[in-house]
Amino acid sequence: MSKGILGMAVRGVTLRLVSALAIAAALAACGDRSGVGASRGVPLEQFTAEEIYKRAEYDLNNGDPDDAAELFGEIERLYPYSEWAKRALIMQAFAYHTDRDYENSRGSAQRYIDFYPADEDAAYAQYLLALSYYDQIDEVGRDQGLTFQALQALREVIEIYPDSEYARSAILKFDLAFDHLAAKEMEIGRYYLKRDHNTAAINRFRVVVEEFQTTSHTAEALHRLVEAYLALGLEAEAQTAGAILAYNFRATDWYRDSYQLLVQRGLTAQAKGDSWLRQVHRQMIKGQWI
């Protein structure tokens, strides 16, 4: 994921922010490590904002994002009202993100949004802020607080900057993060189901069916509901869950497995009773669900 994000980030920074790359490349070609920030005993105050910026770019492009972020920060300190300071702030956020220092990346991105809300790179700053949460989402078993924060930040990219080049990527990542939350509910539900805590399992699977209908986990959640309700002897609810599966996911193994479970009990997949699932079924028939 990190390589893809790095590629997009480099492309996303406007040409205005990377106009000095040619000079940085020239430094790299010469193997010169004695530029701004590398020279010992030479105060940064003796260098112009542009010189410090170019040195920071050099470090960033040569695998030293930590030093680059520090130098970008020095521009903001020494030349706080310059155009270079504005450029440096967004680049500092990117450098911190590249270094996986997500907290500081978030801080720099938020300052950019606060100071320059109308600037063309504000959308990128908001996107970086969202990524600082999103890129920490890994295995399902972890606490999902970061996932909720990522969803909120990604939603802001989509809603505040719908025409930006980052909106589409934010939508894709939002869907993946949303799916991640559903996966967490499924994991807990399966845990309860295996231990015959059927009521607790049903509560988890119900969350998936009602709140995460568009994710990839809905069909399994319905099947698990069939299992759990049959285990409790609640046949009408199990049949209704099977009916929803039949209507939306007939071609899946989840439906076939549920069908076999129902047939073994002499039951069919049809909506019965007046449970919450029956309400879902009514909404589905009216085209208001899934």
N, C-alpha and C positions, 0 to 999 in steps of 0.2 A: 504493500500500500504506500509506504513512504516514498518509493521512487516515483510512483505515479503522481503523488501530491507534489513532490519536488518539481517534477516537470511542469505541472500545471502552474505552480507558483511562479516559476521563472517566466513562463509565457504570460502569466497574468499581470506581472508588474509592467507598467507601461514603459514605452520607449523613453519617455521623459526620465524615468528613474534609472535607466541603465545606459545612458549615453556615454559613460566613461569606460565601458567594457573594453574598448580597443586598447586604452592605455593600460588597464589592468592586465590584459593578455600580453602586452609587450613586456611588462614587468615579469610576468611568469616565464616568458620565453627566455629572458635574460637570466632567470634564476636569481633575481635580486631580492634578497630577504632583508635588505637594510633600509627599506622605505619607512614611511610614517608608521609609528607604532612599534617598529622593530628596533629602531635606533635607541640606544640607551643614553640617558643623560641629555636628551634633546626634548624640552618641554613641548607638549602638543600645541600650546599657545603660539608657538612660532610658525605653525603651519596654517594654511588657509583651510576653510571648510571643505573646499573642493579637493584639496590634497588629502585630507583625512578620509573623506568619502571614498576616494579612489583606492586608498590603502585598505579600507574596510572591505571594499568590493574584491580586492585582490585576495585578502584572507578568506572571504566567503567562497570564492571560486577555487580556492586551493585547499579546501577541506578544513578550514579553521573557523567555523561559525561562531564559536565562543568569543574569540578575539574580535571578530568582525562586529558582533553585537555590541561589544564594549566600545569600539571605536565609533560606531554609529551613535551610541549614546553620548560620546564626548562631543560630537557635533552639536547635538541638541543642547548640551551644557554650555559650550563655548560660543555658539552662534544661534541662540534660541529663536530669533525672529527672522532668520534667513530662509530662503527657498531650500537651501541644502539641509537645513534642520528638518523641514517637512519631509523631504525625500528620505533622510536618514531614519526617521521614526518608523516609517512603514517597512524599510529594509531591516531595521532592528527587529521588528516583529517577525519578519521572515527568517532572519538569522537565528533567533531564539528557537523558532519552530523547527528549523533544520537541525538544531542541536538537541531537540526534544526537551527543551526547557519550556514546557507548555505554560507554566504559570507566568513567567516573564514575557513570553510571547503574547499571552492574553492581555497582560498589562500594557504593553506597547501598542497593541492593536486597539485597545479601548481608548488610550490617550489620543490616538490618531482620530478615532471616530469623534471623540469629544472636542478636539481642537479644530478638525477640518471636516465637519459633517457633510458639507456640500462638495467636497473635492472628488474628482473622478476616481480616486483610489480608495475612497471610503468603503465602497462595496467590497474591495479586496480585503481591507482591514476587517470588516465584519465576517468575511469568509474565513480568514485566518483565525479569528476568535472562535468561530464554530469548530474549525478543525482542531483547535487546541483541546477541545473536549472529545470530539469524534475519534481522533487518533489514539485515544486512551481506552477506547472500547475494544476489548479483546475477547476473552473467553466468557461464555454465558454465565459461569458460576460466580463472577464478581458482583459486588454491589452495583445496582443499576442507576445510582444517582448521576453518574457521568453521562449515561445514556439520555436521561431526561434533560440534562443541561445541554447536551448536543442537539437534541430535538428542538429545544427552545431557540438556541442560537441559529440553527439552520433555518428554522421558520422565519426568523427575522431577515435573513438573507433573501429568502424567497419573497417575503411580503414587502420589504422596504426597497429592495433592488430587483424587481421582477424582470427588468430588461437588461440586466447586467450579464456578462459572460459567465458569472458564477452561479446564477440562479438554477440552471439546468443540473449542474453538478450537485448543488445543494439539495435539489429534489431527489436525486438518486440516493444520496447519502441519508437523507431523511427517511426514505423508504427502507433502507437497510437497517438504520437504527431502530425504526419502528418494528421491523421484523425481529430484531434482537430482543426487544422487550417481550414480544410474544413468545419467543423461544425460552425466555426465563420463566414465564408462567407455565409453559409446557413442562419444563424440567421439574419444577416443583410439583405440578400436578401428577406427573408420572411417579415421582418419589412417594407421594401419598397413596396413589393407586396400588403400587407394589406392596405397600404395607397395610392394605385393606382399610385405609382411612378414606373411604369413598366419598363422604360428604365434603371433606376438605379438598379432595381431588376435583370434585364437581365444581366447587367454587372457583378453582383456578381455570378449569377448562371453559367455564362460563365466561370468564373475563376475556378469553381469546375469542370466543364466538361473538360476544357482544361488542367488544372494543377494538379487536384486531382482525376484523373480517377480511381485510384486503391482504393479509399476510399469507405466507406459504404454510402456515400451521393450522388453518381453519379446519381442513378435512380431518386431520388427525385428532384435533380437539373434539370434533363431533363423534368420531369413532370411540374415543376414550369415554365420552359421555354415555354412549350405548353400553360400554362395558360396565361403567360404574353404576348406572341406573339398574341394569340387569342384576348386578351383584346385590343391590338393595331391594330387589323385587319390585321396582317401579317401572312396570312394563310400558305404560302409556308414554312416559318420558323417553324411554329407550326407543320406542317405535317412532316417536316424533323426531328424535335426533337422526334416526335412520332415514326418515323421509326427507329431511333437509339434505343429508348426504346424497340420497338418490337424485334429488332435483339438481344439485350443483356439482356433484363429484362422482357421478355414476361410473366413470371410466377408471377410477382410482382403486388401488388395493384396499384403501381404508373402507370404501363402500362395500367391496366384496367381503372383507372380513366381518364387517357389521352385519351384512346380509346373512352370512353363515351363522353368526351368533343368534340372530333373531329366528331364523328357520329352525334351529335346534330347539328353540323354546315354543315352536309352533306359532310364531308371530310374524307379522309383515311390517314393512317400512311404510308407515302411514301416520299422519298427524292425528293424535288422539289427546284427550284431556284438555286441561286449560292451564298448563304450566307456562313458564317464561319461554320455553322452546316453542310452544304453540303460537305465542305472539310473534316470535322470530319467523316462524313458518308463514304466518299471515302476511307479515311485511314482505317476505320473499315473494309470495305469490303476486303481490301488488307491485312488484318491481322496485321496492324500496330497500332491499337488503342484498348485499353482495353484487 
